[in-house]
Amino acid sequence: MTFFKFRRNKNVRVIKPRSRMDRIWTMLSWACKIGFLVWLYVHLSEILITAILALAVWYVLLPLLRKNKRGVRPR
């Protein structure tokens, strides 16, 4: 019993003409992929900038403010 029919010419490929819907689908999927990557880049860079600013405030501005408060003596 054979389940498969073997073709003699395996190296001959039949190139089907792509339909219009197939092209539109491909373009849509690529647009979605590129849009998602752009969105990801924008939001990751935004998070990174926010984190850097927060660290700068925490390690630079807060010690300066504390140093100024230490100089003032309570009466």
PQR file with spaces between the fields and no chain letter, atoms N, CA, C, O and H, PARSE charges and radii, in Angstrom:
ATOM       1  N    MET     1       0.841   -1.204    0.000 -0.4000 1.5000
ATOM       2  CA   MET     1       0.000    0.000    0.000 -0.0000 2.0000
ATOM       3  C    MET     1       0.873    1.249    0.000  0.5500 1.7000
ATOM       4  O    MET     1       1.745    1.406    0.854 -0.5500 1.4000
ATOM       5  N    THR     2       0.639    2.113   -0.937 -0.4000 1.5000
ATOM       6  CA   THR     2       1.378    3.377   -0.965 -0.0000 2.0000
ATOM       7  C    THR     2       0.393    4.519   -0.759  0.5500 1.7000
ATOM       8  O    THR     2      -0.634    4.615   -1.431 -0.5500 1.4000
ATOM       9  H    THR     2      -0.070    1.985   -1.631  0.4000 1.0000
ATOM      10  N    PHE     3       0.736    5.370    0.180 -0.4000 1.5000
ATOM      11  CA   PHE     3      -0.128    6.524    0.468 -0.0000 2.0000
ATOM      12  C    PHE     3       0.260    7.738   -0.365  0.5500 1.7000
ATOM      13  O    PHE     3      -0.543    8.651   -0.552 -0.5500 1.4000
ATOM      14  H    PHE     3       1.570    5.292    0.726  0.4000 1.0000
ATOM      15  N    PHE     4       1.488    7.746   -0.862 -0.4000 1.5000
ATOM      16  CA   PHE     4       1.977    8.918   -1.581 -0.0000 2.0000
ATOM      17  C    PHE     4       2.196    8.573   -3.042  0.5500 1.7000
ATOM      18  O    PHE     4       2.682    7.494   -3.383 -0.5500 1.4000
ATOM      19  H    PHE     4       2.141    7.004   -0.711  0.4000 1.0000
ATOM      20  N    LYS     5       1.828    9.510   -3.891 -0.4000 1.5000
ATOM      21  CA   LYS     5       2.147    9.369   -5.311 -0.0000 2.0000
ATOM      22  C    LYS     5       3.396   10.201   -5.579  0.5500 1.7000
ATOM      23  O    LYS     5       3.403   11.417   -5.386 -0.5500 1.4000
ATOM      24  H    LYS     5       1.434   10.386   -3.614  0.4000 1.0000
ATOM      25  N    PHE     6       4.428    9.538   -6.016 -0.4000 1.5000
ATOM      26  CA   PHE     6       5.682   10.238   -6.257 -0.0000 2.0000
ATOM      27  C    PHE     6       5.716   10.757   -7.684  0.5500 1.7000
ATOM      28  O    PHE     6       5.416   10.039   -8.638 -0.5500 1.4000
ATOM      29  H    PHE     6       4.422    8.550   -6.173  0.4000 1.0000
ATOM      30  N    ARG     7       6.095   12.041   -7.805 -0.4000 1.5000
ATOM      31  CA   ARG     7       6.248   12.600   -9.148 -0.0000 2.0000
ATOM      32  C    ARG     7       7.661   12.325   -9.643  0.5500 1.7000
ATOM      33  O    ARG     7       8.605   12.241   -8.858 -0.5500 1.4000
ATOM      34  H    ARG     7       6.339   12.624   -7.031  0.4000 1.0000
ATOM      35  N    ARG     8       7.786   12.188  -10.931 -0.4000 1.5000
ATOM      36  CA   ARG     8       9.121   11.926  -11.478 -0.0000 2.0000
ATOM      37  C    ARG     8       9.970   13.192  -11.494  0.5500 1.7000
ATOM      38  O    ARG     8      11.151   13.148  -11.150 -0.5500 1.4000
ATOM      39  H    ARG     8       7.019   12.257  -11.569  0.4000 1.0000
ATOM      40  N    ASN     9       9.386   14.311  -11.887 -0.4000 1.5000
ATOM      41  CA   ASN     9      10.149   15.562  -11.927 -0.0000 2.0000
ATOM      42  C    ASN     9       9.887   16.346  -10.641  0.5500 1.7000
ATOM      43  O    ASN     9       8.910   17.089  -10.540 -0.5500 1.4000
ATOM      44  H    ASN     9       8.426   14.346  -12.166  0.4000 1.0000
ATOM      45  N    LYS    10      10.765   16.169   -9.674 -0.4000 1.5000
ATOM      46  CA   LYS    10      10.583   16.875   -8.406 -0.0000 2.0000
ATOM      47  C    LYS    10      11.143   18.293   -8.463  0.5500 1.7000
ATOM      48  O    LYS    10      10.716   19.166   -7.709 -0.5500 1.4000
ATOM      49  H    LYS    10      11.558   15.566   -9.757  0.4000 1.0000
ATOM      50  N    ASN    11      12.099   18.515   -9.359 -0.4000 1.5000
ATOM      51  CA   ASN    11      12.738   19.826   -9.373 -0.0000 2.0000
ATOM      52  C    ASN    11      11.946   20.857  -10.182  0.5500 1.7000
ATOM      53  O    ASN    11      12.325   22.028  -10.205 -0.5500 1.4000
ATOM      54  H    ASN    11      12.446   17.805   -9.972  0.4000 1.0000
ATOM      55  N    VAL    12      10.868   20.459  -10.839 -0.4000 1.5000
ATOM      56  CA   VAL    12      10.054   21.405  -11.604 -0.0000 2.0000
ATOM      57  C    VAL    12       9.002   21.979  -10.668  0.5500 1.7000
ATOM      58  O    VAL    12       8.172   21.248  -10.127 -0.5500 1.4000
ATOM      59  H    VAL    12      10.560   19.508  -10.820  0.4000 1.0000
ATOM      60  N    ARG    13       9.044   23.300  -10.481 -0.4000 1.5000
ATOM      61  CA   ARG    13       8.074   23.957   -9.607 -0.0000 2.0000
ATOM      62  C    ARG    13       7.034   24.676  -10.441  0.5500 1.7000
ATOM      63  O    ARG    13       7.350   25.282  -11.465 -0.5500 1.4000
ATOM      64  H    ARG    13       9.718   23.894  -10.920  0.4000 1.0000
ATOM      65  N    VAL    14       5.814   24.606  -10.003 -0.4000 1.5000
ATOM      66  CA   VAL    14       4.748   25.348  -10.668 -0.0000 2.0000
ATOM      67  C    VAL    14       4.586   26.670   -9.935  0.5500 1.7000
ATOM      68  O    VAL    14       4.202   26.695   -8.766 -0.5500 1.4000
ATOM      69  H    VAL    14       5.556   24.114   -9.172  0.4000 1.0000
ATOM      70  N    ILE    15       4.880   27.769  -10.622 -0.4000 1.5000
ATOM      71  CA   ILE    15       4.775   29.092  -10.021 -0.0000 2.0000
ATOM      72  C    ILE    15       3.370   29.619  -10.288  0.5500 1.7000
ATOM      73  O    ILE    15       2.993   29.890  -11.428 -0.5500 1.4000
ATOM      74  H    ILE    15       5.193   27.749  -11.572  0.4000 1.0000
ATOM      75  N    LYS    16       2.616   29.756   -9.220 -0.4000 1.5000
ATOM      76  CA   LYS    16       1.251   30.254   -9.375 -0.0000 2.0000
ATOM      77  C    LYS    16       1.272   31.778   -9.388  0.5500 1.7000
ATOM      78  O    LYS    16       2.001   32.393   -8.610 -0.5500 1.4000
ATOM      79  H    LYS    16       2.922   29.536   -8.294  0.4000 1.0000
ATOM      80  N    PRO    17       0.492   32.383  -10.252 -0.5600 1.5000
ATOM      81  CA   PRO    17       0.389   33.845  -10.211  0.2800 2.0000
ATOM      82  C    PRO    17      -0.323   34.285   -8.930  0.5500 1.7000
ATOM      83  O    PRO    17      -1.386   33.767   -8.587 -0.5500 1.4000
ATOM      84  N    ARG    18       0.281   35.249   -8.232 -0.4000 1.5000
ATOM      85  CA   ARG    18      -0.287   35.669   -6.954 -0.0000 2.0000
ATOM      86  C    ARG    18      -1.512   36.534   -7.185  0.5500 1.7000
ATOM      87  O    ARG    18      -1.530   37.407   -8.052 -0.5500 1.4000
ATOM      88  H    ARG    18       1.144   35.670   -8.510  0.4000 1.0000
ATOM      89  N    SER    19      -2.515   36.273   -6.400 -0.4000 1.5000
ATOM      90  CA   SER    19      -3.744   37.037   -6.552 -0.0000 2.0000
ATOM      91  C    SER    19      -3.588   38.424   -5.928  0.5500 1.7000
ATOM      92  O    SER    19      -2.646   38.690   -5.181 -0.5500 1.4000
ATOM      93  H    SER    19      -2.500   35.564   -5.695  0.4000 1.0000
ATOM      94  N    ARG    20      -4.533   39.291   -6.256 -0.4000 1.5000
ATOM      95  CA   ARG    20      -4.474   40.651   -5.744 -0.0000 2.0000
ATOM      96  C    ARG    20      -4.681   40.662   -4.227  0.5500 1.7000
ATOM      97  O    ARG    20      -4.039   41.425   -3.505 -0.5500 1.4000
ATOM      98  H    ARG    20      -5.298   39.075   -6.862  0.4000 1.0000
ATOM      99  N    MET    21      -5.581   39.810   -3.763 -0.4000 1.5000
ATOM     100  CA   MET    21      -5.859   39.740   -2.329 -0.0000 2.0000
ATOM     101  C    MET    21      -4.612   39.282   -1.569  0.5500 1.7000
ATOM     102  O    MET    21      -4.335   39.765   -0.471 -0.5500 1.4000
ATOM     103  H    MET    21      -6.103   39.190   -4.349  0.4000 1.0000
ATOM     104  N    ASP    22      -3.871   38.356   -2.157 -0.4000 1.5000
ATOM     105  CA   ASP    22      -2.642   37.864   -1.528 -0.0000 2.0000
ATOM     106  C    ASP    22      -1.631   38.998   -1.378  0.5500 1.7000
ATOM     107  O    ASP    22      -0.979   39.129   -0.343 -0.5500 1.4000
ATOM     108  H    ASP    22      -4.096   37.965   -3.049  0.4000 1.0000
ATOM     109  N    ARG    23      -1.510   39.820   -2.432 -0.4000 1.5000
ATOM     110  CA   ARG    23      -0.578   40.957   -2.364 -0.0000 2.0000
ATOM     111  C    ARG    23      -1.013   41.954   -1.299  0.5500 1.7000
ATOM     112  O    ARG    23      -0.189   42.442   -0.525 -0.5500 1.4000
ATOM     113  H    ARG    23      -2.040   39.713   -3.274  0.4000 1.0000
ATOM     114  N    ILE    24      -2.309   42.257   -1.259 -0.4000 1.5000
ATOM     115  CA   ILE    24      -2.812   43.213   -0.268 -0.0000 2.0000
ATOM     116  C    ILE    24      -2.563   42.683    1.141  0.5500 1.7000
ATOM     117  O    ILE    24      -2.177   43.436    2.035 -0.5500 1.4000
ATOM     118  H    ILE    24      -2.978   41.861   -1.888  0.4000 1.0000
ATOM     119  N    TRP    25      -2.785   41.388    1.332 -0.4000 1.5000
ATOM     120  CA   TRP    25      -2.587   40.738    2.626 -0.0000 2.0000
ATOM     121  C    TRP    25      -1.132   40.839    3.048  0.5500 1.7000
ATOM     122  O    TRP    25      -0.833   41.153    4.200 -0.5500 1.4000
ATOM     123  H    TRP    25      -3.099   40.777    0.606  0.4000 1.0000
ATOM     124  N    THR    26      -0.217   40.570    2.105 -0.4000 1.5000
ATOM     125  CA   THR    26       1.217   40.636    2.415 -0.0000 2.0000
ATOM     126  C    THR    26       1.611   42.055    2.818  0.5500 1.7000
ATOM     127  O    THR    26       2.336   42.259    3.792 -0.5500 1.4000
ATOM     128  H    THR    26      -0.459   40.314    1.169  0.4000 1.0000
ATOM     129  N    MET    27       1.118   43.038    2.045 -0.4000 1.5000
ATOM     130  CA   MET    27       1.441   44.431    2.372 -0.0000 2.0000
ATOM     131  C    MET    27       0.891   44.801    3.746  0.5500 1.7000
ATOM     132  O    MET    27       1.556   45.484    4.526 -0.5500 1.4000
ATOM     133  H    MET    27       0.530   42.871    1.254  0.4000 1.0000
ATOM     134  N    LEU    28      -0.324   44.347    4.036 -0.4000 1.5000
ATOM     135  CA   LEU    28      -0.930   44.652    5.338 -0.0000 2.0000
ATOM     136  C    LEU    28      -0.125   44.035    6.474  0.5500 1.7000
ATOM     137  O    LEU    28       0.106   44.679    7.498 -0.5500 1.4000
ATOM     138  H    LEU    28      -0.864   43.793    3.403  0.4000 1.0000
ATOM     139  N    SER    29       0.301   42.789    6.294 -0.4000 1.5000
ATOM     140  CA   SER    29       1.057   42.136    7.366 -0.0000 2.0000
ATOM     141  C    SER    29       2.400   42.838    7.579  0.5500 1.7000
ATOM     142  O    SER    29       2.841   43.011    8.715 -0.5500 1.4000
ATOM     143  H    SER    29       0.114   42.267    5.463  0.4000 1.0000
ATOM     144  N    TRP    30       3.051   43.244    6.477 -0.4000 1.5000
ATOM     145  CA   TRP    30       4.322   43.956    6.626 -0.0000 2.0000
ATOM     146  C    TRP    30       4.118   45.311    7.285  0.5500 1.7000
ATOM     147  O    TRP    30       4.925   45.735    8.113 -0.5500 1.4000
ATOM     148  H    TRP    30       2.693   43.104    5.554  0.4000 1.0000
ATOM     149  N    ALA    31       3.031   45.993    6.912 -0.4000 1.5000
ATOM     150  CA   ALA    31       2.747   47.294    7.527 -0.0000 2.0000
ATOM     151  C    ALA    31       2.511   47.132    9.028  0.5500 1.7000
ATOM     152  O    ALA    31       2.958   47.954    9.828 -0.5500 1.4000
ATOM     153  H    ALA    31       2.376   45.649    6.239  0.4000 1.0000
ATOM     154  N    CYS    32       1.803   46.064    9.403 -0.4000 1.5000
ATOM     155  CA   CYS    32       1.555   45.820   10.831 -0.0000 2.0000
ATOM     156  C    CYS    32       2.860   45.535   11.565  0.5500 1.7000
ATOM     157  O    CYS    32       3.084   46.044   12.664 -0.5500 1.4000
ATOM     158  H    CYS    32       1.439   45.396    8.753  0.4000 1.0000
ATOM     159  N    LYS    33       3.720   44.721   10.958 -0.4000 1.5000
ATOM     160  CA   LYS    33       4.998   44.398   11.603 -0.0000 2.0000
ATOM     161  C    LYS    33       5.848   45.651   11.789  0.5500 1.7000
ATOM     162  O    LYS    33       6.399   45.879   12.866 -0.5500 1.4000
ATOM     163  H    LYS    33       3.538   44.308   10.065  0.4000 1.0000
ATOM     164  N    ILE    34       5.952   46.466   10.734 -0.4000 1.5000
ATOM     165  CA   ILE    34       6.790   47.664   10.808 -0.0000 2.0000
ATOM     166  C    ILE    34       6.199   48.660   11.801  0.5500 1.7000
ATOM     167  O    ILE    34       6.926   49.283   12.574 -0.5500 1.4000
ATOM     168  H    ILE    34       5.504   46.281    9.859  0.4000 1.0000
ATOM     169  N    GLY    35       4.867   48.808   11.774 -0.4000 1.5000
ATOM     170  CA   GLY    35       4.213   49.711   12.716 -0.0000 2.0000
ATOM     171  C    GLY    35       4.434   49.285   14.153  0.5500 1.7000
ATOM     172  O    GLY    35       4.667   50.118   15.028 -0.5500 1.4000
ATOM     173  H    GLY    35       4.276   48.302   11.145  0.4000 1.0000
ATOM     174  N    PHE    36       4.358   47.978   14.396 -0.4000 1.5000
ATOM     175  CA   PHE    36       4.575   47.475   15.754 -0.0000 2.0000
ATOM     176  C    PHE    36       6.009   47.735   16.203  0.5500 1.7000
ATOM     177  O    PHE    36       6.244   48.113   17.350 -0.5500 1.4000
ATOM     178  H    PHE    36       4.169   47.301   13.685  0.4000 1.0000
ATOM     179  N    LEU    37       6.976   47.532   15.292 -0.4000 1.5000
ATOM     180  CA   LEU    37       8.374   47.778   15.657 -0.0000 2.0000
ATOM     181  C    LEU    37       8.611   49.251   15.961  0.5500 1.7000
ATOM     182  O    LEU    37       9.328   49.585   16.903 -0.5500 1.4000
ATOM     183  H    LEU    37       6.785   47.225   14.360  0.4000 1.0000
ATOM     184  N    VAL    38       8.003   50.144   15.156 -0.4000 1.5000
ATOM     185  CA   VAL    38       8.154   51.584   15.407 -0.0000 2.0000
ATOM     186  C    VAL    38       7.529   51.950   16.751  0.5500 1.7000
ATOM     187  O    VAL    38       8.109   52.705   17.531 -0.5500 1.4000
ATOM     188  H    VAL    38       7.420   49.873   14.391  0.4000 1.0000
ATOM     189  N    TRP    39       6.329   51.400   17.014 -0.4000 1.5000
ATOM     190  CA   TRP    39       5.647   51.675   18.288 -0.0000 2.0000
ATOM     191  C    TRP    39       6.497   51.201   19.465  0.5500 1.7000
ATOM     192  O    TRP    39       6.638   51.900   20.468 -0.5500 1.4000
ATOM     193  H    TRP    39       5.858   50.786   16.380  0.4000 1.0000
ATOM     194  N    LEU    40       7.062   49.994   19.324 -0.4000 1.5000
ATOM     195  CA   LEU    40       7.889   49.429   20.384 -0.0000 2.0000
ATOM     196  C    LEU    40       9.117   50.304   20.634  0.5500 1.7000
ATOM     197  O    LEU    40       9.464   50.582   21.781 -0.5500 1.4000
ATOM     198  H    LEU    40       6.948   49.426   18.509  0.4000 1.0000
ATOM     199  N    TYR    41       9.778   50.739   19.544 -0.4000 1.5000
ATOM     200  CA   TYR    41      10.974   51.575   19.669 -0.0000 2.0000
ATOM     201  C    TYR    41      10.635   52.881   20.379  0.5500 1.7000
ATOM     202  O    TYR    41      11.356   53.311   21.279 -0.5500 1.4000
ATOM     203  H    TYR    41       9.496   50.513   18.611  0.4000 1.0000
ATOM     204  N    VAL    42       9.526   53.513   19.968 -0.4000 1.5000
ATOM     205  CA   VAL    42       9.148   54.798   20.564 -0.0000 2.0000
ATOM     206  C    VAL    42       8.871   54.633   22.051  0.5500 1.7000
ATOM     207  O    VAL    42       9.342   55.430   22.862 -0.5500 1.4000
ATOM     208  H    VAL    42       8.940   53.163   19.237  0.4000 1.0000
ATOM     209  N    HIS    43       8.111   53.602   22.415 -0.4000 1.5000
ATOM     210  CA   HIS    43       7.745   53.467   23.819 -0.0000 2.0000
ATOM     211  C    HIS    43       8.911   52.997   24.672  0.5500 1.7000
ATOM     212  O    HIS    43       9.038   53.415   25.823 -0.5500 1.4000
ATOM     213  H    HIS    43       7.729   52.954   21.756  0.4000 1.0000
ATOM     214  N    LEU    44       9.769   52.135   24.130 -0.4000 1.5000
ATOM     215  CA   LEU    44      10.929   51.708   24.916 -0.0000 2.0000
ATOM     216  C    LEU    44      11.887   52.870   25.139  0.5500 1.7000
ATOM     217  O    LEU    44      12.450   53.017   26.224 -0.5500 1.4000
ATOM     218  H    LEU    44       9.666   51.796   23.195  0.4000 1.0000
ATOM     219  N    SER    45      12.073   53.700   24.106 -0.4000 1.5000
ATOM     220  CA   SER    45      12.965   54.849   24.285 -0.0000 2.0000
ATOM     221  C    SER    45      12.355   55.837   25.277  0.5500 1.7000
ATOM     222  O    SER    45      13.067   56.466   26.060 -0.5500 1.4000
ATOM     223  H    SER    45      11.615   53.581   23.225  0.4000 1.0000
ATOM     224  N    GLU    46      11.011   55.966   25.235 -0.4000 1.5000
ATOM     225  CA   GLU    46      10.344   56.855   26.186 -0.0000 2.0000
ATOM     226  C    GLU    46      10.552   56.365   27.620  0.5500 1.7000
ATOM     227  O    GLU    46      10.841   57.158   28.516 -0.5500 1.4000
ATOM     228  H    GLU    46      10.432   55.455   24.600  0.4000 1.0000
ATOM     229  N    ILE    47      10.404   55.074   27.828 -0.4000 1.5000
ATOM     230  CA   ILE    47      10.606   54.493   29.161 -0.0000 2.0000
ATOM     231  C    ILE    47      12.060   54.681   29.603  0.5500 1.7000
ATOM     232  O    ILE    47      12.332   54.986   30.764 -0.5500 1.4000
ATOM     233  H    ILE    47      10.168   54.430   27.101  0.4000 1.0000
ATOM     234  N    LEU    48      12.993   54.494   28.654 -0.4000 1.5000
ATOM     235  CA   LEU    48      14.412   54.641   28.971 -0.0000 2.0000
ATOM     236  C    LEU    48      14.735   56.075   29.377  0.5500 1.7000
ATOM     237  O    LEU    48      15.445   56.300   30.357 -0.5500 1.4000
ATOM     238  H    LEU    48      12.772   54.246   27.710  0.4000 1.0000
ATOM     239  N    ILE    49      14.210   57.054   28.616 -0.4000 1.5000
ATOM     240  CA   ILE    49      14.461   58.466   28.932 -0.0000 2.0000
ATOM     241  C    ILE    49      13.870   58.814   30.296  0.5500 1.7000
ATOM     242  O    ILE    49      14.490   59.522   31.089 -0.5500 1.4000
ATOM     243  H    ILE    49      13.634   56.871   27.820  0.4000 1.0000
ATOM     244  N    THR    50      12.664   58.308   30.560 -0.4000 1.5000
ATOM     245  CA   THR    50      12.032   58.570   31.861 -0.0000 2.0000
ATOM     246  C    THR    50      12.861   57.977   32.995  0.5500 1.7000
ATOM     247  O    THR    50      13.035   58.609   34.037 -0.5500 1.4000
ATOM     248  H    THR    50      12.160   57.733   29.916  0.4000 1.0000
ATOM     249  N    ALA    51      13.371   56.768   32.795 -0.4000 1.5000
ATOM     250  CA   ALA    51      14.176   56.125   33.835 -0.0000 2.0000
ATOM     251  C    ALA    51      15.468   56.904   34.079  0.5500 1.7000
ATOM     252  O    ALA    51      15.880   57.079   35.226 -0.5500 1.4000
ATOM     253  H    ALA    51      13.230   56.254   31.949  0.4000 1.0000
ATOM     254  N    ILE    52      16.107   57.371   33.005 -0.4000 1.5000
ATOM     255  CA   ILE    52      17.356   58.134   33.163 -0.0000 2.0000
ATOM     256  C    ILE    52      17.091   59.442   33.901  0.5500 1.7000
ATOM     257  O    ILE    52      17.859   59.836   34.778 -0.5500 1.4000
ATOM     258  H    ILE    52      15.772   57.228   32.074  0.4000 1.0000
ATOM     259  N    LEU    53      15.986   60.118   33.535 -0.4000 1.5000
ATOM     260  CA   LEU    53      15.649   61.367   34.221 -0.0000 2.0000
ATOM     261  C    LEU    53      15.347   61.121   35.700  0.5500 1.7000
ATOM     262  O    LEU    53      15.762   61.895   36.562 -0.5500 1.4000
ATOM     263  H    LEU    53      15.362   59.798   32.823  0.4000 1.0000
ATOM     264  N    ALA    54      14.625   60.039   35.985 -0.4000 1.5000
ATOM     265  CA   ALA    54      14.297   59.732   37.377 -0.0000 2.0000
ATOM     266  C    ALA    54      15.568   59.457   38.183  0.5500 1.7000
ATOM     267  O    ALA    54      15.700   59.920   39.316 -0.5500 1.4000
ATOM     268  H    ALA    54      14.288   59.410   35.284  0.4000 1.0000
ATOM     269  N    LEU    55      16.499   58.704   37.596 -0.4000 1.5000
ATOM     270  CA   LEU    55      17.752   58.424   38.301 -0.0000 2.0000
ATOM     271  C    LEU    55      18.559   59.700   38.511  0.5500 1.7000
ATOM     272  O    LEU    55      19.166   59.887   39.565 -0.5500 1.4000
ATOM     273  H    LEU    55      16.391   58.328   36.676  0.4000 1.0000
ATOM     274  N    ALA    56      18.567   60.582   37.505 -0.4000 1.5000
ATOM     275  CA   ALA    56      19.301   61.837   37.641 -0.0000 2.0000
ATOM     276  C    ALA    56      18.714   62.678   38.772  0.5500 1.7000
ATOM     277  O    ALA    56      19.453   63.238   39.582 -0.5500 1.4000
ATOM     278  H    ALA    56      18.074   60.430   36.649  0.4000 1.0000
ATOM     279  N    VAL    57      17.389   62.765   38.827 -0.4000 1.5000
ATOM     280  CA   VAL    57      16.744   63.529   39.904 -0.0000 2.0000
ATOM     281  C    VAL    57      17.067   62.900   41.256  0.5500 1.7000
ATOM     282  O    VAL    57      17.369   63.603   42.220 -0.5500 1.4000
ATOM     283  H    VAL    57      16.788   62.310   38.169  0.4000 1.0000
ATOM     284  N    TRP    58      17.002   61.568   41.319 -0.4000 1.5000
ATOM     285  CA   TRP    58      17.200   60.862   42.594 -0.0000 2.0000
ATOM     286  C    TRP    58      18.629   61.024   43.119  0.5500 1.7000
ATOM     287  O    TRP    58      18.842   61.259   44.308 -0.5500 1.4000
ATOM     288  H    TRP    58      16.757   60.996   40.536  0.4000 1.0000
ATOM     289  N    TYR    59      19.617   60.892   42.202 -0.4000 1.5000
ATOM     290  CA   TYR    59      21.010   60.890   42.656 -0.0000 2.0000
ATOM     291  C    TYR    59      21.680   62.254   42.607  0.5500 1.7000
ATOM     292  O    TYR    59      22.740   62.429   43.209 -0.5500 1.4000
ATOM     293  H    TYR    59      19.444   60.700   41.236  0.4000 1.0000
ATOM     294  N    VAL    60      21.093   63.240   41.901 -0.4000 1.5000
ATOM     295  CA   VAL    60      21.741   64.552   41.783 -0.0000 2.0000
ATOM     296  C    VAL    60      20.953   65.620   42.539  0.5500 1.7000
ATOM     297  O    VAL    60      21.503   66.317   43.392 -0.5500 1.4000
ATOM     298  H    VAL    60      20.232   63.098   41.412  0.4000 1.0000
ATOM     299  N    LEU    61      19.673   65.743   42.227 -0.4000 1.5000
ATOM     300  CA   LEU    61      18.902   66.831   42.829 -0.0000 2.0000
ATOM     301  C    LEU    61      18.572   66.590   44.299  0.5500 1.7000
ATOM     302  O    LEU    61      18.656   67.512   45.109 -0.5500 1.4000
ATOM     303  H    LEU    61      19.226   65.176   41.535  0.4000 1.0000
ATOM     304  N    LEU    62      18.199   65.370   44.649 -0.4000 1.5000
ATOM     305  CA   LEU    62      17.812   65.114   46.043 -0.0000 2.0000
ATOM     306  C    LEU    62      18.964   65.334   47.032  0.5500 1.7000
ATOM     307  O    LEU    62      18.744   65.957   48.070 -0.5500 1.4000
ATOM     308  H    LEU    62      18.131   64.621   43.990  0.4000 1.0000
ATOM     309  N    PRO    63      20.182   64.849   46.754 -0.5600 1.5000
ATOM     310  CA   PRO    63      21.281   65.150   47.696  0.2800 2.0000
ATOM     311  C    PRO    63      21.563   66.643   47.817  0.5500 1.7000
ATOM     312  O    PRO    63      21.909   67.124   48.896 -0.5500 1.4000
ATOM     313  N    LEU    64      21.416   67.391   46.697 -0.4000 1.5000
ATOM     314  CA   LEU    64      21.639   68.839   46.774 -0.0000 2.0000
ATOM     315  C    LEU    64      20.592   69.493   47.667  0.5500 1.7000
ATOM     316  O    LEU    64      20.913   70.367   48.472 -0.5500 1.4000
ATOM     317  H    LEU    64      21.135   67.000   45.821  0.4000 1.0000
ATOM     318  N    LEU    65      19.354   69.073   47.524 -0.4000 1.5000
ATOM     319  CA   LEU    65      18.293   69.645   48.362 -0.0000 2.0000
ATOM     320  C    LEU    65      18.508   69.288   49.833  0.5500 1.7000
ATOM     321  O    LEU    65      18.286   70.116   50.716 -0.5500 1.4000
ATOM     322  H    LEU    65      19.093   68.363   46.870  0.4000 1.0000
ATOM     323  N    ARG    66      18.940   68.053   50.092 -0.4000 1.5000
ATOM     324  CA   ARG    66      19.178   67.651   51.483 -0.0000 2.0000
ATOM     325  C    ARG    66      20.343   68.430   52.091  0.5500 1.7000
ATOM     326  O    ARG    66      20.321   68.782   53.270 -0.5500 1.4000
ATOM     327  H    ARG    66      19.120   67.380   49.375  0.4000 1.0000
ATOM     328  N    LYS    67      21.363   68.696   51.266 -0.4000 1.5000
ATOM     329  CA   LYS    67      22.526   69.439   51.751 -0.0000 2.0000
ATOM     330  C    LYS    67      22.109   70.860   52.137  0.5500 1.7000
ATOM     331  O    LYS    67      22.574   71.397   53.143 -0.5500 1.4000
ATOM     332  H    LYS    67      21.381   68.410   50.307  0.4000 1.0000
ATOM     333  N    ASN    68      21.225   71.467   51.330 -0.4000 1.5000
ATOM     334  CA   ASN    68      20.758   72.815   51.640 -0.0000 2.0000
ATOM     335  C    ASN    68      19.918   72.830   52.915  0.5500 1.7000
ATOM     336  O    ASN    68      19.999   73.777   53.698 -0.5500 1.4000
ATOM     337  H    ASN    68      20.848   71.031   50.513  0.4000 1.0000
ATOM     338  N    LYS    69      19.114   71.792   53.130 -0.4000 1.5000
ATOM     339  CA   LYS    69      18.267   71.755   54.323 -0.0000 2.0000
ATOM     340  C    LYS    69      19.105   71.530   55.585  0.5500 1.7000
ATOM     341  O    LYS    69      18.731   71.976   56.669 -0.5500 1.4000
ATOM     342  H    LYS    69      19.047   71.023   52.495  0.4000 1.0000
ATOM     343  N    ARG    70      20.233   70.841   55.442 -0.4000 1.5000
ATOM     344  CA   ARG    70      21.063   70.544   56.599 -0.0000 2.0000
ATOM     345  C    ARG    70      21.718   71.822   57.141  0.5500 1.7000
ATOM     346  O    ARG    70      21.979   71.940   58.338 -0.5500 1.4000
ATOM     347  H    ARG    70      20.537   70.479   54.561  0.4000 1.0000
ATOM     348  N    GLY    71      21.979   72.774   56.235 -0.4000 1.5000
ATOM     349  CA   GLY    71      22.651   74.001   56.653 -0.0000 2.0000
ATOM     350  C    GLY    71      21.761   74.902   57.494  0.5500 1.7000
ATOM     351  O    GLY    71      22.255   75.674   58.316 -0.5500 1.4000
ATOM     352  H    GLY    71      21.768   72.678   55.263  0.4000 1.0000
ATOM     353  N    VAL    72      20.456   74.806   57.294 -0.4000 1.5000
ATOM     354  CA   VAL    72      19.541   75.666   58.056 -0.0000 2.0000
ATOM     355  C    VAL    72      19.341   75.058   59.446  0.5500 1.7000
ATOM     356  O    VAL    72      18.914   73.910   59.566 -0.5500 1.4000
ATOM     357  H    VAL    72      20.055   74.179   56.626  0.4000 1.0000
ATOM     358  N    ARG    73      19.653   75.842   60.517 -0.4000 1.5000
ATOM     359  CA   ARG    73      19.522   75.328   61.888 -0.0000 2.0000
ATOM     360  C    ARG    73      18.145   75.684   62.449  0.5500 1.7000
ATOM     361  O    ARG    73      17.705   76.830   62.360 -0.5500 1.4000
ATOM     362  H    ARG    73      20.000   76.775   60.420  0.4000 1.0000
ATOM     363  N    PRO    74      17.489   74.712   63.013 -0.5600 1.5000
ATOM     364  CA   PRO    74      16.192   75.027   63.635  0.2800 2.0000
ATOM     365  C    PRO    74      16.380   75.819   64.927  0.5500 1.7000
ATOM     366  O    PRO    74      17.306   75.549   65.691 -0.5500 1.4000
ATOM     367  N    ARG    75      15.507   76.794   65.175 -0.4000 1.5000
ATOM     368  CA   ARG    75      15.645   77.627   66.376 -0.0000 2.0000
ATOM     369  C    ARG    75      14.898   77.029   67.548  0.5500 1.7000
ATOM     370  O    ARG    75      14.905   77.597   68.640 -0.5500 1.4000
ATOM     371  H    ARG    75      14.754   77.013   64.555  0.4000 1.0000
